[in-house]
Amino acid sequence: MTIYAIADLHLSLSTNKPMDVFGEKWRDHHLKIKENWQKTITEKDIVLVAGDISWAMTFDQAKPDLDFLADLPGKKILIRGNHDYWWKKIKWMRQQIGNHFTLLQHDSIEVQPGVGIAGVRGWTIPGEPILSSSEWNLQEPSSTESDERIYNRERIRLQMAVDSLVHLINLRTRVVMMHFPPCFVSSTHQGFSDILIKGNVDICIFGHLHGKDGKRAPQGLINGVFYLFAAADANDFRPVPLPNQPF
């Protein structure tokens, strides 16, 4: 068994959201995802899907995208991204999803003995440039009261998720999956990274960034945490394996 990660599938099988407006590489990108997934993932593997799964606005609209994902091999663990408007209350969602997926929302599970996975969405870090989803490029820094309020709430939720790993006995490897980047390179703002460090998190996977923004993503081992940037378009629409396996 191998654990992989991918983020930002941006599926739109039931909605009119052609992704090639963001560049030719996005043309028929769901077919690229399917082909690469089937070449890479076996039924025994686990894939961490780190948000922005579907452009749908409702759960019914998202169903074709979720069915597409369910038909691919492997066990899928999902978190919500900022564009997953179809994602409703977690208890209701888990009832609807059934056995096709595992959903995480500032909590965690043990996927194999000694390996725990926690999940939380995250948010824009105050004072850092934000991504314009209509242009895939950097805009002016966001410092609205709303952003700061949501950011502070997501810090609390990340702490809850990391704390929940403590209740999983004898963990060797602690993995946190976020949608938003936990911090940025060339920035003095700690973002969410201080919580990861204090919580002895080994690996943090994330997505959200596209195009030139990807250069700002932390990658590799930094202060004891291995950061894995898993946005689909940054990895040729392939799931990428987590480092240091088998754990």
Stockholm file with secondary structure:
# STOCKHOLM 1.0

chainA/1-247         MTIYAIADLHLSLSTNKPMDVFGEKWRDHHLKIKENWQKTITEKDIVLVAGDISWAMTFDQAKPDLDFLADLPGKKILIRGNHDYWWKKIKWMRQQIGNHFTLLQHDSIEVQPGVGIAGVRGWTIPGEPILSSSEWNLQEPSSTESDERIYNRERIRLQMAVDSLVHLINLRTRVVMMHFPPCFVSSTHQGFSDILIKGNVDICIFGHLHGKDGKRAPQGLINGVFYLFAAADANDFRPVPLPNQPF
#=GR chainA/1-247 SS CCEEEEBCCCBCSSSCCCGGGGCGGGTTHHHHHHHHHHHHCCTTCEEEEESCCBCCSSHHHHHHHHHHHHTSSSEEEEECCTTCTTCCCHHHHHHHHTTSEEECSSEEEEEETTEEEEEECCCCCTTSEEEETTTTEEEEECCCHHHHHHHHHHHHHHHHHHHHHHTSTTCSEEEEEESSCSCCTTCCCCTTHHHHHHTTCCEEEECCCCGGGGGGSCCEEETTEEEEECBGGGGTTCCEECSSCCC
#=GC SS_cons         CCEEEEBCCCBCSSSCCCGGGGCGGGTTHHHHHHHHHHHHCCTTCEEEEESCCBCCSSHHHHHHHHHHHHTSSSEEEEECCTTCTTCCCHHHHHHHHTTSEEECSSEEEEEETTEEEEEECCCCCTTSEEEETTTTEEEEECCCHHHHHHHHHHHHHHHHHHHHHHTSTTCSEEEEEESSCSCCTTCCCCTTHHHHHHTTCCEEEECCCCGGGGGGSCCEEETTEEEEECBGGGGTTCCEECSSCCC
//
